[in-house]
């Protein structure tokens, strides 16, 4: 479920430990934000970080695949050169 969908559901309850709630309440008073805004911000950061992490993994995987493809192309070129050399003998 996306962050936007979570925030659009007014009946959704997020349960947090009492100690965490108290800390969030303290932060909300310092930042002039509601506890739910702080929780929403934390959820947004979590999903944002997960998306960034997934994107980095995807980029790494694509780089490895490109390297493997380059290795295969070089290997195929070498095979062609070797077979031409064998035929030339």
PDB file with one MODEL, atoms N, CA, C and O in Angstrom:
MODEL        1
ATOM      1  N   UNK A   1       0.849  -1.176   0.000  1.00  0.00           N
ATOM      2  CA  UNK A   1       0.000   0.000   0.000  1.00  0.00           C
ATOM      3  C   UNK A   1       0.895   1.239   0.000  1.00  0.00           C
ATOM      4  O   UNK A   1       1.839   1.331   0.784  1.00  0.00           O
ATOM      5  N   UNK A   2       0.596   2.174  -0.870  1.00  0.00           N
ATOM      6  CA  UNK A   2       1.435   3.363  -0.983  1.00  0.00           C
ATOM      7  C   UNK A   2       1.180   4.312   0.177  1.00  0.00           C
ATOM      8  O   UNK A   2       0.165   4.225   0.868  1.00  0.00           O
ATOM      9  N   UNK A   3       2.119   5.212   0.370  1.00  0.00           N
ATOM     10  CA  UNK A   3       1.998   6.206   1.432  1.00  0.00           C
ATOM     11  C   UNK A   3       0.746   7.052   1.232  1.00  0.00           C
ATOM     12  O   UNK A   3       0.030   7.339   2.192  1.00  0.00           O
ATOM     13  N   UNK A   4       0.479   7.451  -0.009  1.00  0.00           N
ATOM     14  CA  UNK A   4      -0.703   8.270  -0.294  1.00  0.00           C
ATOM     15  C   UNK A   4      -1.987   7.553   0.101  1.00  0.00           C
ATOM     16  O   UNK A   4      -2.887   8.159   0.680  1.00  0.00           O
ATOM     17  N   UNK A   5      -2.071   6.262  -0.211  1.00  0.00           N
ATOM     18  CA  UNK A   5      -3.271   5.500   0.145  1.00  0.00           C
ATOM     19  C   UNK A   5      -3.408   5.386   1.660  1.00  0.00           C
ATOM     20  O   UNK A   5      -4.513   5.467   2.195  1.00  0.00           O
ATOM     21  N   UNK A   6      -2.288   5.199   2.346  1.00  0.00           N
ATOM     22  CA  UNK A   6      -2.327   5.111   3.807  1.00  0.00           C
ATOM     23  C   UNK A   6      -2.872   6.408   4.386  1.00  0.00           C
ATOM     24  O   UNK A   6      -3.724   6.388   5.275  1.00  0.00           O
ATOM     25  N   UNK A   7      -2.385   7.525   3.886  1.00  0.00           N
ATOM     26  CA  UNK A   7      -2.784   8.813   4.430  1.00  0.00           C
ATOM     27  C   UNK A   7      -4.223   9.180   4.057  1.00  0.00           C
ATOM     28  O   UNK A   7      -4.841   9.989   4.747  1.00  0.00           O
ATOM     29  N   UNK A   8      -4.763   8.610   2.992  1.00  0.00           N
ATOM     30  CA  UNK A   8      -6.134   8.906   2.585  1.00  0.00           C
ATOM     31  C   UNK A   8      -7.163   8.096   3.371  1.00  0.00           C
ATOM     32  O   UNK A   8      -8.362   8.339   3.238  1.00  0.00           O
ATOM     33  N   UNK A   9      -6.729   7.158   4.170  1.00  0.00           N
ATOM     34  CA  UNK A   9      -7.660   6.325   4.927  1.00  0.00           C
ATOM     35  C   UNK A   9      -7.832   6.910   6.324  1.00  0.00           C
ATOM     36  O   UNK A   9      -6.996   6.677   7.198  1.00  0.00           O
ATOM     37  N   UNK A  10      -8.906   7.665   6.546  1.00  0.00           N
ATOM     38  CA  UNK A  10      -9.071   8.343   7.834  1.00  0.00           C
ATOM     39  C   UNK A  10      -9.295   7.395   9.005  1.00  0.00           C
ATOM     40  O   UNK A  10      -9.051   7.765  10.153  1.00  0.00           O
ATOM     41  N   UNK A  11      -9.757   6.179   8.731  1.00  0.00           N
ATOM     42  CA  UNK A  11     -10.044   5.253   9.826  1.00  0.00           C
ATOM     43  C   UNK A  11      -8.848   4.384  10.190  1.00  0.00           C
ATOM     44  O   UNK A  11      -8.920   3.585  11.124  1.00  0.00           O
ATOM     45  N   UNK A  12      -7.754   4.536   9.461  1.00  0.00           N
ATOM     46  CA  UNK A  12      -6.595   3.682   9.721  1.00  0.00           C
ATOM     47  C   UNK A  12      -5.930   4.090  11.036  1.00  0.00           C
ATOM     48  O   UNK A  12      -5.639   5.265  11.262  1.00  0.00           O
ATOM     49  N   UNK A  13      -5.700   3.116  11.881  1.00  0.00           N
ATOM     50  CA  UNK A  13      -5.029   3.373  13.151  1.00  0.00           C
ATOM     51  C   UNK A  13      -3.626   2.804  13.093  1.00  0.00           C
ATOM     52  O   UNK A  13      -3.419   1.668  12.667  1.00  0.00           O
ATOM     53  N   UNK A  14      -2.669   3.600  13.524  1.00  0.00           N
ATOM     54  CA  UNK A  14      -1.293   3.126  13.619  1.00  0.00           C
ATOM     55  C   UNK A  14      -0.981   3.006  15.099  1.00  0.00           C
ATOM     56  O   UNK A  14      -1.076   3.987  15.836  1.00  0.00           O
ATOM     57  N   UNK A  15      -0.613   1.824  15.533  1.00  0.00           N
ATOM     58  CA  UNK A  15      -0.318   1.592  16.938  1.00  0.00           C
ATOM     59  C   UNK A  15       1.182   1.710  17.157  1.00  0.00           C
ATOM     60  O   UNK A  15       1.982   1.068  16.476  1.00  0.00           O
ATOM     61  N   UNK A  16       1.540   2.542  18.118  1.00  0.00           N
ATOM     62  CA  UNK A  16       2.951   2.697  18.463  1.00  0.00           C
ATOM     63  C   UNK A  16       3.099   2.469  19.960  1.00  0.00           C
ATOM     64  O   UNK A  16       2.155   2.708  20.714  1.00  0.00           O
ATOM     65  N   UNK A  17       4.260   2.014  20.404  1.00  0.00           N
ATOM     66  CA  UNK A  17       4.484   1.837  21.835  1.00  0.00           C
ATOM     67  C   UNK A  17       4.329   3.171  22.578  1.00  0.00           C
ATOM     68  O   UNK A  17       4.606   4.235  22.025  1.00  0.00           O
ATOM     69  N   UNK A  18       3.886   3.096  23.826  1.00  0.00           N
ATOM     70  CA  UNK A  18       3.633   4.294  24.627  1.00  0.00           C
ATOM     71  C   UNK A  18       4.871   5.181  24.729  1.00  0.00           C
ATOM     72  O   UNK A  18       4.773   6.404  24.627  1.00  0.00           O
ATOM     73  N   UNK A  19       6.028   4.569  24.930  1.00  0.00           N
ATOM     74  CA  UNK A  19       7.273   5.334  25.043  1.00  0.00           C
ATOM     75  C   UNK A  19       7.559   6.114  23.754  1.00  0.00           C
ATOM     76  O   UNK A  19       7.960   7.277  23.792  1.00  0.00           O
ATOM     77  N   UNK A  20       7.346   5.455  22.626  1.00  0.00           N
ATOM     78  CA  UNK A  20       7.547   6.116  21.341  1.00  0.00           C
ATOM     79  C   UNK A  20       6.532   7.233  21.155  1.00  0.00           C
ATOM     80  O   UNK A  20       6.869   8.308  20.658  1.00  0.00           O
ATOM     81  N   UNK A  21       5.278   6.980  21.556  1.00  0.00           N
ATOM     82  CA  UNK A  21       4.245   8.015  21.436  1.00  0.00           C
ATOM     83  C   UNK A  21       4.630   9.243  22.260  1.00  0.00           C
ATOM     84  O   UNK A  21       4.483  10.375  21.800  1.00  0.00           O
ATOM     85  N   UNK A  22       5.118   9.017  23.467  1.00  0.00           N
ATOM     86  CA  UNK A  22       5.516  10.153  24.322  1.00  0.00           C
ATOM     87  C   UNK A  22       6.644  10.951  23.674  1.00  0.00           C
ATOM     88  O   UNK A  22       6.641  12.182  23.709  1.00  0.00           O
ATOM     89  N   UNK A  23       7.595  10.253  23.091  1.00  0.00           N
ATOM     90  CA  UNK A  23       8.699  10.937  22.413  1.00  0.00           C
ATOM     91  C   UNK A  23       8.180  11.713  21.203  1.00  0.00           C
ATOM     92  O   UNK A  23       8.594  12.846  20.958  1.00  0.00           O
ATOM     93  N   UNK A  24       7.278  11.100  20.457  1.00  0.00           N
ATOM     94  CA  UNK A  24       6.679  11.799  19.317  1.00  0.00           C
ATOM     95  C   UNK A  24       5.877  13.013  19.779  1.00  0.00           C
ATOM     96  O   UNK A  24       5.900  14.059  19.130  1.00  0.00           O
ATOM     97  N   UNK A  25       5.178  12.876  20.884  1.00  0.00           N
ATOM     98  CA  UNK A  25       4.404  14.000  21.427  1.00  0.00           C
ATOM     99  C   UNK A  25       5.346  15.137  21.803  1.00  0.00           C
ATOM    100  O   UNK A  25       5.063  16.300  21.517  1.00  0.00           O
ATOM    101  N   UNK A  26       6.466  14.803  22.444  1.00  0.00           N
ATOM    102  CA  UNK A  26       7.453  15.823  22.816  1.00  0.00           C
ATOM    103  C   UNK A  26       7.986  16.517  21.563  1.00  0.00           C
ATOM    104  O   UNK A  26       8.085  17.743  21.519  1.00  0.00           O
ATOM    105  N   UNK A  27       8.327  15.723  20.546  1.00  0.00           N
ATOM    106  CA  UNK A  27       8.824  16.296  19.293  1.00  0.00           C
ATOM    107  C   UNK A  27       7.763  17.141  18.602  1.00  0.00           C
ATOM    108  O   UNK A  27       8.070  18.167  17.996  1.00  0.00           O
ATOM    109  N   UNK A  28       6.507  16.699  18.699  1.00  0.00           N
ATOM    110  CA  UNK A  28       5.438  17.454  18.044  1.00  0.00           C
ATOM    111  C   UNK A  28       5.275  18.822  18.696  1.00  0.00           C
ATOM    112  O   UNK A  28       4.984  19.804  18.013  1.00  0.00           O
ATOM    113  N   UNK A  29       5.461  18.892  20.001  1.00  0.00           N
ATOM    114  CA  UNK A  29       5.365  20.186  20.688  1.00  0.00           C
ATOM    115  C   UNK A  29       6.528  21.084  20.295  1.00  0.00           C
ATOM    116  O   UNK A  29       6.353  22.291  20.131  1.00  0.00           O
ATOM    117  N   UNK A  30       7.711  20.504  20.142  1.00  0.00           N
ATOM    118  CA  UNK A  30       8.881  21.288  19.732  1.00  0.00           C
ATOM    119  C   UNK A  30       8.756  21.773  18.291  1.00  0.00           C
ATOM    120  O   UNK A  30       9.148  22.896  17.970  1.00  0.00           O
ATOM    121  N   UNK A  31       8.212  20.927  17.429  1.00  0.00           N
ATOM    122  CA  UNK A  31       8.131  21.242  16.001  1.00  0.00           C
ATOM    123  C   UNK A  31       6.797  21.834  15.573  1.00  0.00           C
ATOM    124  O   UNK A  31       6.597  22.137  14.397  1.00  0.00           O
ATOM    125  N   UNK A  32       5.884  22.000  16.524  1.00  0.00           N
ATOM    126  CA  UNK A  32       4.542  22.509  16.229  1.00  0.00           C
ATOM    127  C   UNK A  32       3.853  21.666  15.152  1.00  0.00           C
ATOM    128  O   UNK A  32       3.203  22.200  14.253  1.00  0.00           O
ATOM    129  N   UNK A  33       4.001  20.374  15.256  1.00  0.00           N
ATOM    130  CA  UNK A  33       3.338  19.429  14.354  1.00  0.00           C
ATOM    131  C   UNK A  33       2.569  18.426  15.196  1.00  0.00           C
ATOM    132  O   UNK A  33       2.884  18.208  16.366  1.00  0.00           O
ATOM    133  N   UNK A  34       1.563  17.822  14.593  1.00  0.00           N
ATOM    134  CA  UNK A  34       0.818  16.797  15.316  1.00  0.00           C
ATOM    135  C   UNK A  34       1.604  15.488  15.294  1.00  0.00           C
ATOM    136  O   UNK A  34       2.489  15.285  14.462  1.00  0.00           O
ATOM    137  N   UNK A  35       1.259  14.615  16.224  1.00  0.00           N
ATOM    138  CA  UNK A  35       1.909  13.306  16.278  1.00  0.00           C
ATOM    139  C   UNK A  35       1.651  12.551  14.975  1.00  0.00           C
ATOM    140  O   UNK A  35       2.549  11.892  14.450  1.00  0.00           O
ATOM    141  N   UNK A  36       0.429  12.645  14.455  1.00  0.00           N
ATOM    142  CA  UNK A  36       0.120  11.928  13.213  1.00  0.00           C
ATOM    143  C   UNK A  36       0.946  12.458  12.049  1.00  0.00           C
ATOM    144  O   UNK A  36       1.318  11.689  11.162  1.00  0.00           O
ATOM    145  N   UNK A  37       1.243  13.769  12.031  1.00  0.00           N
ATOM    146  CA  UNK A  37       2.111  14.319  10.985  1.00  0.00           C
ATOM    147  C   UNK A  37       3.510  13.732  11.089  1.00  0.00           C
ATOM    148  O   UNK A  37       4.123  13.383  10.080  1.00  0.00           O
ATOM    149  N   UNK A  38       4.016  13.626  12.323  1.00  0.00           N
ATOM    150  CA  UNK A  38       5.351  13.055  12.515  1.00  0.00           C
ATOM    151  C   UNK A  38       5.385  11.586  12.099  1.00  0.00           C
ATOM    152  O   UNK A  38       6.339  11.140  11.463  1.00  0.00           O
ATOM    153  N   UNK A  39       4.344  10.838  12.459  1.00  0.00           N
ATOM    154  CA  UNK A  39       4.284   9.432  12.056  1.00  0.00           C
ATOM    155  C   UNK A  39       4.199   9.343  10.537  1.00  0.00           C
ATOM    156  O   UNK A  39       4.873   8.518   9.920  1.00  0.00           O
ATOM    157  N   UNK A  40       3.368  10.193   9.936  1.00  0.00           N
ATOM    158  CA  UNK A  40       3.255  10.213   8.479  1.00  0.00           C
ATOM    159  C   UNK A  40       4.584  10.523   7.821  1.00  0.00           C
ATOM    160  O   UNK A  40       4.946   9.914   6.814  1.00  0.00           O
ATOM    161  N   UNK A  41       5.314  11.476   8.395  1.00  0.00           N
ATOM    162  CA  UNK A  41       6.628  11.833   7.853  1.00  0.00           C
ATOM    163  C   UNK A  41       7.587  10.646   7.963  1.00  0.00           C
ATOM    164  O   UNK A  41       8.346  10.365   7.036  1.00  0.00           O
ATOM    165  N   UNK A  42       7.546   9.951   9.103  1.00  0.00           N
ATOM    166  CA  UNK A  42       8.411   8.779   9.290  1.00  0.00           C
ATOM    167  C   UNK A  42       8.064   7.683   8.286  1.00  0.00           C
ATOM    168  O   UNK A  42       8.957   7.036   7.739  1.00  0.00           O
ATOM    169  N   UNK A  43       6.767   7.473   8.043  1.00  0.00           N
ATOM    170  CA  UNK A  43       6.339   6.466   7.064  1.00  0.00           C
ATOM    171  C   UNK A  43       6.822   6.862   5.678  1.00  0.00           C
ATOM    172  O   UNK A  43       7.302   6.022   4.917  1.00  0.00           O
ATOM    173  N   UNK A  44       6.693   8.154   5.350  1.00  0.00           N
ATOM    174  CA  UNK A  44       7.138   8.644   4.045  1.00  0.00           C
ATOM    175  C   UNK A  44       8.643   8.433   3.876  1.00  0.00           C
ATOM    176  O   UNK A  44       9.095   8.013   2.810  1.00  0.00           O
ATOM    177  N   UNK A  45       9.416   8.722   4.918  1.00  0.00           N
ATOM    178  CA  UNK A  45      10.867   8.512   4.867  1.00  0.00           C
ATOM    179  C   UNK A  45      11.170   7.028   4.676  1.00  0.00           C
ATOM    180  O   UNK A  45      12.024   6.657   3.872  1.00  0.00           O
ATOM    181  N   UNK A  46      10.455   6.180   5.431  1.00  0.00           N
ATOM    182  CA  UNK A  46      10.685   4.734   5.327  1.00  0.00           C
ATOM    183  C   UNK A  46      10.439   4.251   3.905  1.00  0.00           C
ATOM    184  O   UNK A  46      11.281   3.569   3.319  1.00  0.00           O
ATOM    185  N   UNK A  47       9.283   4.606   3.353  1.00  0.00           N
ATOM    186  CA  UNK A  47       8.977   4.164   1.990  1.00  0.00           C
ATOM    187  C   UNK A  47       9.907   4.804   0.983  1.00  0.00           C
ATOM    188  O   UNK A  47      10.283   4.171  -0.004  1.00  0.00           O
ATOM    189  N   UNK A  48      10.286   6.052   1.215  1.00  0.00           N
ATOM    190  CA  UNK A  48      11.238   6.719   0.323  1.00  0.00           C
ATOM    191  C   UNK A  48      12.579   6.020   0.329  1.00  0.00           C
ATOM    192  O   UNK A  48      13.173   5.791  -0.724  1.00  0.00           O
ATOM    193  N   UNK A  49      13.064   5.676   1.533  1.00  0.00           N
ATOM    194  CA  UNK A  49      14.345   4.978   1.648  1.00  0.00           C
ATOM    195  C   UNK A  49      14.273   3.602   1.002  1.00  0.00           C
ATOM    196  O   UNK A  49      15.229   3.162   0.364  1.00  0.00           O
ATOM    197  N   UNK A  50      13.149   2.924   1.164  1.00  0.00           N
ATOM    198  CA  UNK A  50      12.990   1.606   0.543  1.00  0.00           C
ATOM    199  C   UNK A  50      13.027   1.729  -0.978  1.00  0.00           C
ATOM    200  O   UNK A  50      13.615   0.891  -1.662  1.00  0.00           O
ATOM    201  N   UNK A  51      12.401   2.767  -1.494  1.00  0.00           N
ATOM    202  CA  UNK A  51      12.400   2.972  -2.948  1.00  0.00           C
ATOM    203  C   UNK A  51      13.799   3.289  -3.456  1.00  0.00           C
ATOM    204  O   UNK A  51      14.218   2.790  -4.500  1.00  0.00           O
ATOM    205  N   UNK A  52      14.519   4.125  -2.708  1.00  0.00           N
ATOM    206  CA  UNK A  52      15.894   4.467  -3.102  1.00  0.00           C
ATOM    207  C   UNK A  52      16.761   3.218  -3.066  1.00  0.00           C
ATOM    208  O   UNK A  52      17.558   2.980  -3.973  1.00  0.00           O
ATOM    209  N   UNK A  53      16.602   2.422  -2.011  1.00  0.00           N
ATOM    210  CA  UNK A  53      17.380   1.193  -1.886  1.00  0.00           C
ATOM    211  C   UNK A  53      17.070   0.235  -3.037  1.00  0.00           C
ATOM    212  O   UNK A  53      17.978  -0.359  -3.618  1.00  0.00           O
ATOM    213  N   UNK A  54      15.795   0.091  -3.359  1.00  0.00           N
ATOM    214  CA  UNK A  54      15.411  -0.791  -4.469  1.00  0.00           C
ATOM    215  C   UNK A  54      15.978  -0.275  -5.785  1.00  0.00           C
ATOM    216  O   UNK A  54      16.427  -1.059  -6.622  1.00  0.00           O
ATOM    217  N   UNK A  55      15.957   1.043  -5.968  1.00  0.00           N
ATOM    218  CA  UNK A  55      16.495   1.619  -7.205  1.00  0.00           C
ATOM    219  C   UNK A  55      17.995   1.359  -7.296  1.00  0.00           C
ATOM    220  O   UNK A  55      18.504   1.033  -8.368  1.00  0.00           O
ATOM    221  N   UNK A  56      18.713   1.503  -6.166  1.00  0.00           N
ATOM    222  CA  UNK A  56      20.158   1.233  -6.171  1.00  0.00           C
ATOM    223  C   UNK A  56      20.435  -0.233  -6.505  1.00  0.00           C
ATOM    224  O   UNK A  56      21.353  -0.537  -7.266  1.00  0.00           O
ATOM    225  N   UNK A  57      19.638  -1.141  -5.934  1.00  0.00           N
ATOM    226  CA  UNK A  57      19.823  -2.564  -6.239  1.00  0.00           C
ATOM    227  C   UNK A  57      19.569  -2.831  -7.716  1.00  0.00           C
ATOM    228  O   UNK A  57      20.285  -3.611  -8.344  1.00  0.00           O
ATOM    229  N   UNK A  58      18.546  -2.182  -8.267  1.00  0.00           N
ATOM    230  CA  UNK A  58      18.235  -2.357  -9.683  1.00  0.00           C
ATOM    231  C   UNK A  58      19.362  -1.827 -10.560  1.00  0.00           C
ATOM    232  O   UNK A  58      19.749  -2.476 -11.532  1.00  0.00           O
ATOM    233  N   UNK A  59      19.891  -0.655 -10.226  1.00  0.00           N
ATOM    234  CA  UNK A  59      20.994  -0.076 -10.999  1.00  0.00           C
ATOM    235  C   UNK A  59      22.219  -0.980 -10.930  1.00  0.00           C
ATOM    236  O   UNK A  59      22.883  -1.208 -11.942  1.00  0.00           O
ATOM    237  N   UNK A  60      22.522  -1.499  -9.734  1.00  0.00           N
ATOM    238  CA  UNK A  60      23.657  -2.420  -9.588  1.00  0.00           C
ATOM    239  C   UNK A  60      23.455  -3.672 -10.437  1.00  0.00           C
ATOM    240  O   UNK A  60      24.380  -4.130 -11.108  1.00  0.00           O
ATOM    241  N   UNK A  61      22.258  -4.217 -10.406  1.00  0.00           N
ATOM    242  CA  UNK A  61      21.960  -5.428 -11.184  1.00  0.00           C
ATOM    243  C   UNK A  61      22.096  -5.154 -12.678  1.00  0.00           C
ATOM    244  O   UNK A  61      22.656  -5.966 -13.414  1.00  0.00           O
ATOM    245  N   UNK A  62      21.580  -4.003 -13.127  1.00  0.00           N
ATOM    246  CA  UNK A  62      21.702  -3.651 -14.542  1.00  0.00           C
ATOM    247  C   UNK A  62      23.163  -3.481 -14.943  1.00  0.00           C
ATOM    248  O   UNK A  62      23.561  -3.887 -16.034  1.00  0.00           O
ATOM    249  N   UNK A  63      23.957  -2.885 -14.064  1.00  0.00           N
ATOM    250  CA  UNK A  63      25.385  -2.710 -14.361  1.00  0.00           C
ATOM    251  C   UNK A  63      26.068  -4.070 -14.498  1.00  0.00           C
ATOM    252  O   UNK A  63      26.889  -4.269 -15.393  1.00  0.00           O
ATOM    253  N   UNK A  64      25.722  -5.012 -13.599  1.00  0.00           N
ATOM    254  CA  UNK A  64      26.306  -6.357 -13.688  1.00  0.00           C
ATOM    255  C   UNK A  64      25.876  -7.051 -14.979  1.00  0.00           C
ATOM    256  O   UNK A  64      26.682  -7.710 -15.636  1.00  0.00           O
ATOM    257  N   UNK A  65      24.594  -6.895 -15.338  1.00  0.00           N
ATOM    258  CA  UNK A  65      24.115  -7.510 -16.578  1.00  0.00           C
ATOM    259  C   UNK A  65      24.804  -6.914 -17.799  1.00  0.00           C
ATOM    260  O   UNK A  65      25.151  -7.637 -18.733  1.00  0.00           O
ATOM    261  N   UNK A  66      25.005  -5.589 -17.793  1.00  0.00           N
ATOM    262  CA  UNK A  66      25.711  -4.949 -18.903  1.00  0.00           C
ATOM    263  C   UNK A  66      27.143  -5.458 -18.995  1.00  0.00           C
ATOM    264  O   UNK A  66      27.655  -5.688 -20.091  1.00  0.00           O
ATOM    265  N   UNK A  67      27.793  -5.635 -17.838  1.00  0.00           N
ATOM    266  CA  UNK A  67      29.161  -6.150 -17.830  1.00  0.00           C
ATOM    267  C   UNK A  67      29.193  -7.581 -18.372  1.00  0.00           C
ATOM    268  O   UNK A  67      30.065  -7.936 -19.166  1.00  0.00           O
ATOM    269  N   UNK A  68      28.225  -8.401 -17.928  1.00  0.00           N
ATOM    270  CA  UNK A  68      28.156  -9.776 -18.429  1.00  0.00           C
ATOM    271  C   UNK A  68      27.916  -9.797 -19.931  1.00  0.00           C
ATOM    272  O   UNK A  68      28.522 -10.590 -20.650  1.00  0.00           O
ATOM    273  N   UNK A  69      27.036  -8.929 -20.400  1.00  0.00           N
ATOM    274  CA  UNK A  69      26.753  -8.857 -21.830  1.00  0.00           C
ATOM    275  C   UNK A  69      28.000  -8.432 -22.594  1.00  0.00           C
ATOM    276  O   UNK A  69      28.297  -8.982 -23.655  1.00  0.00           O
ATOM    277  N   UNK A  70      28.729  -7.458 -22.061  1.00  0.00           N
ATOM    278  CA  UNK A  70      29.979  -7.029 -22.689  1.00  0.00           C
ATOM    279  C   UNK A  70      30.981  -8.164 -22.744  1.00  0.00           C
ATOM    280  O   UNK A  70      31.665  -8.343 -23.752  1.00  0.00           O
ATOM    281  N   UNK A  71      31.074  -8.943 -21.652  1.00  0.00           N
ATOM    282  CA  UNK A  71      31.977 -10.099 -21.627  1.00  0.00           C
ATOM    283  C   UNK A  71      31.572 -11.123 -22.684  1.00  0.00           C
ATOM    284  O   UNK A  71      32.428 -11.685 -23.368  1.00  0.00           O
ATOM    285  N   UNK A  72      30.284 -11.363 -22.816  1.00  0.00           N
ATOM    286  CA  UNK A  72      29.802 -12.325 -23.816  1.00  0.00           C
ATOM    287  C   UNK A  72      30.119 -11.846 -25.223  1.00  0.00           C
ATOM    288  O   UNK A  72      30.541 -12.631 -26.072  1.00  0.00           O
ATOM    289  N   UNK A  73      29.912 -10.546 -25.470  1.00  0.00           N
ATOM    290  CA  UNK A  73      30.202 -10.008 -26.803  1.00  0.00           C
ATOM    291  C   UNK A  73      31.689 -10.129 -27.123  1.00  0.00           C
ATOM    292  O   UNK A  73      32.056 -10.497 -28.239  1.00  0.00           O
ATOM    293  N   UNK A  74      32.547  -9.821 -26.147  1.00  0.00           N
ATOM    294  CA  UNK A  74      33.995  -9.961 -26.363  1.00  0.00           C
ATOM    295  C   UNK A  74      34.363 -11.423 -26.593  1.00  0.00           C
ATOM    296  O   UNK A  74      35.191 -11.731 -27.451  1.00  0.00           O
ATOM    297  N   UNK A  75      33.753 -12.314 -25.835  1.00  0.00           N
ATOM    298  CA  UNK A  75      34.005 -13.740 -26.004  1.00  0.00           C
ATOM    299  C   UNK A  75      33.554 -14.201 -27.389  1.00  0.00           C
ATOM    300  O   UNK A  75      34.254 -14.961 -28.059  1.00  0.00           O
ATOM    301  N   UNK A  76      32.387 -13.737 -27.808  1.00  0.00           N
ATOM    302  CA  UNK A  76      31.889 -14.111 -29.132  1.00  0.00           C
ATOM    303  C   UNK A  76      32.810 -13.575 -30.230  1.00  0.00           C
ATOM    304  O   UNK A  76      33.079 -14.273 -31.208  1.00  0.00           O
ATOM    305  N   UNK A  77      33.291 -12.346 -30.073  1.00  0.00           N
ATOM    306  CA  UNK A  77      34.234 -11.782 -31.044  1.00  0.00           C
ATOM    307  C   UNK A  77      35.512 -12.606 -31.096  1.00  0.00           C
ATOM    308  O   UNK A  77      36.056 -12.851 -32.172  1.00  0.00           O
ATOM    309  N   UNK A  78      35.992 -13.034 -29.925  1.00  0.00           N
ATOM    310  CA  UNK A  78      37.208 -13.845 -29.870  1.00  0.00           C
ATOM    311  C   UNK A  78      36.990 -15.188 -30.549  1.00  0.00           C
ATOM    312  O   UNK A  78      37.874 -15.682 -31.248  1.00  0.00           O
ATOM    313  N   UNK A  79      35.815 -15.785 -30.346  1.00  0.00           N
ATOM    314  CA  UNK A  79      35.507 -17.064 -30.998  1.00  0.00           C
ATOM    315  C   UNK A  79      35.509 -16.894 -32.510  1.00  0.00           C
ATOM    316  O   UNK A  79      36.041 -17.738 -33.231  1.00  0.00           O
ATOM    317  N   UNK A  80      34.915 -15.808 -32.993  1.00  0.00           N
ATOM    318  CA  UNK A  80      34.891 -15.546 -34.439  1.00  0.00           C
ATOM    319  C   UNK A  80      36.313 -15.385 -34.960  1.00  0.00           C
ATOM    320  O   UNK A  80      36.654 -15.943 -36.003  1.00  0.00           O
ATOM    321  N   UNK A  81      37.146 -14.630 -34.247  1.00  0.00           N
ATOM    322  CA  UNK A  81      38.543 -14.431 -34.671  1.00  0.00           C
ATOM    323  C   UNK A  81      39.289 -15.757 -34.699  1.00  0.00           C
ATOM    324  O   UNK A  81      40.012 -16.055 -35.650  1.00  0.00           O
ATOM    325  N   UNK A  82      39.105 -16.558 -33.636  1.00  0.00           N
ATOM    326  CA  UNK A  82      39.786 -17.850 -33.569  1.00  0.00           C
ATOM    327  C   UNK A  82      39.332 -18.778 -34.694  1.00  0.00           C
ATOM    328  O   UNK A  82      40.152 -19.458 -35.311  1.00  0.00           O
ATOM    329  N   UNK A  83      38.028 -18.805 -34.958  1.00  0.00           N
ATOM    330  CA  UNK A  83      37.542 -19.692 -36.021  1.00  0.00           C
ATOM    331  C   UNK A  83      38.037 -19.222 -37.386  1.00  0.00           C
ATOM    332  O   UNK A  83      38.309 -20.053 -38.253  1.00  0.00           O
ATOM    333  N   UNK A  84      38.159 -17.923 -37.597  1.00  0.00           N
ATOM    334  CA  UNK A  84      38.723 -17.415 -38.854  1.00  0.00           C
ATOM    335  C   UNK A  84      40.194 -17.805 -38.975  1.00  0.00           C
ATOM    336  O   UNK A  84      40.664 -18.174 -40.051  1.00  0.00           O
ATOM    337  N   UNK A  85      40.909 -17.719 -37.859  1.00  0.00           N
ATOM    338  CA  UNK A  85      42.325 -18.089 -37.866  1.00  0.00           C
ATOM    339  C   UNK A  85      42.488 -19.571 -38.168  1.00  0.00           C
ATOM    340  O   UNK A  85      43.397 -19.962 -38.900  1.00  0.00           O
ATOM    341  N   UNK A  86      41.612 -20.395 -37.608  1.00  0.00           N
ATOM    342  CA  UNK A  86      41.676 -21.839 -37.857  1.00  0.00           C
ATOM    343  C   UNK A  86      41.384 -22.127 -39.323  1.00  0.00           C
ATOM    344  O   UNK A  86      42.069 -22.942 -39.941  1.00  0.00           O
ATOM    345  N   UNK A  87      40.376 -21.469 -39.886  1.00  0.00           N
ATOM    346  CA  UNK A  87      40.033 -21.681 -41.297  1.00  0.00           C
ATOM    347  C   UNK A  87      41.139 -21.191 -42.222  1.00  0.00           C
ATOM    348  O   UNK A  87      41.339 -21.751 -43.300  1.00  0.00           O
ATOM    349  N   UNK A  88      41.847 -20.165 -41.816  1.00  0.00           N
ATOM    350  CA  UNK A  88      42.917 -19.603 -42.647  1.00  0.00           C
ATOM    351  C   UNK A  88      44.111 -20.542 -42.722  1.00  0.00           C
ATOM    352  O   UNK A  88      44.897 -20.447 -43.665  1.00  0.00           O
ATOM    353  N   UNK A  89      44.270 -21.430 -41.778  1.00  0.00           N
ATOM    354  CA  UNK A  89      45.409 -22.358 -41.769  1.00  0.00           C
ATOM    355  C   UNK A  89      45.186 -23.363 -42.788  1.00  0.00           C
ATOM    356  O   UNK A  89      46.015 -24.255 -42.967  1.00  0.00           O
TER     357      UNK A  89
ENDMDL
END
